[in-house]
Amino acid sequence: MPRDPNDPRDYGLPESRPIAAPVFVKLHQAPLDGTKPECPRCGCVTLCEIEIQVEQKLVHGARGIGRYLSCAACPWASPMIVKAAPTTAVEA
């Protein structure tokens, strides 16, 4: 499926498919300069860090953990960063 540049929830990775429910964590830490993080679209100061497991053929093992920021008040979300999911060792 081609990327839709007008969709704020399209993070640009081809064929990422969620394989678990997202986990929402409200940001509690302000930046070092003392200001609160805010949404660049609407100015809301309630941003959430979201973590989700995805199938993504571009990461080692074809599964990864994606993280991004999302606004609680509007559809804005940052691009998602995906890293390979940790693998568990199989005992022989």
C-alpha positions as CSV (number, residue, x, y, z in Angstrom):
1,M,0.0,0.0,0.0
2,P,1.5,3.4,-1.0
3,R,2.2,6.0,1.7
4,D,-0.5,8.7,2.0
5,P,1.3,12.0,2.7
6,N,-1.9,13.6,4.0
7,D,-2.4,10.9,6.7
8,P,-0.9,12.0,10.1
9,R,-0.9,8.4,11.3
10,D,1.0,7.0,8.3
11,Y,4.6,6.6,9.6
12,G,6.3,5.9,6.3
13,L,7.5,2.3,6.9
14,P,6.1,0.0,4.2
15,E,3.9,-2.8,5.3
16,S,4.1,-2.3,9.1
17,R,1.3,-4.4,10.7
18,P,0.4,-4.1,14.4
19,I,0.5,-7.5,16.1
20,A,-0.5,-6.4,19.6
21,A,-2.5,-3.6,21.3
22,P,-0.7,-0.3,21.7
23,V,0.5,0.7,25.2
24,F,-0.1,4.3,26.1
25,V,2.2,6.1,28.6
26,K,1.6,9.7,29.5
27,L,4.7,11.8,29.4
28,H,5.7,13.1,32.8
29,Q,9.1,14.5,32.2
30,A,9.6,18.1,30.9
31,P,12.5,19.0,28.7
32,L,15.7,20.3,30.4
33,D,14.8,23.9,29.5
34,G,11.8,23.8,31.9
35,T,9.2,24.0,29.2
36,K,6.4,21.4,28.8
37,P,6.3,19.3,25.7
38,E,3.4,20.4,23.5
39,C,1.7,19.3,20.3
40,P,3.1,21.2,17.2
41,R,-0.4,21.0,15.6
42,C,-2.7,22.2,18.4
43,G,-0.5,23.2,21.3
44,C,-2.0,20.6,23.7
45,V,0.5,19.8,26.5
46,T,-0.7,16.2,27.0
47,L,1.4,14.1,24.8
48,C,1.5,10.3,25.1
49,E,4.4,8.0,24.3
50,I,3.0,5.0,22.5
51,E,4.7,1.6,22.1
52,I,3.3,-1.1,19.8
53,Q,4.6,-4.4,18.5
54,V,4.6,-4.6,14.7
55,E,5.5,-7.0,11.9
56,Q,8.1,-5.1,9.8
57,K,10.2,-6.9,7.2
58,L,12.9,-4.2,7.3
59,V,14.0,-5.1,10.9
60,H,15.9,-8.2,12.0
61,G,13.5,-11.1,12.7
62,A,10.7,-9.3,10.8
63,R,9.2,-8.1,14.2
64,G,9.8,-4.9,16.0
65,I,8.8,-2.6,18.7
66,G,7.6,0.8,17.5
67,R,7.5,4.0,19.6
68,Y,6.1,7.4,18.8
69,L,4.5,10.4,20.4
70,S,0.8,11.2,20.0
71,C,-1.4,14.1,21.0
72,A,-4.3,13.4,23.3
73,A,-6.4,16.1,21.7
74,C,-5.9,15.9,17.9
75,P,-4.7,13.3,15.3
76,W,-1.1,14.5,15.3
77,A,1.5,11.8,15.8
78,S,5.3,11.8,15.4
79,P,7.0,9.4,13.0
80,M,7.4,5.9,14.5
81,I,10.8,4.6,15.4
82,V,11.0,0.8,15.0
83,K,13.7,-1.4,16.4
84,A,14.0,-5.2,16.2
85,A,12.1,-7.0,19.0
86,P,14.4,-8.9,21.4
87,T,14.5,-12.6,20.7
88,T,14.4,-15.2,23.4
89,A,17.0,-18.0,23.4
90,V,15.6,-21.5,22.8
91,E,17.0,-24.0,25.2
92,A,18.5,-27.2,23.6
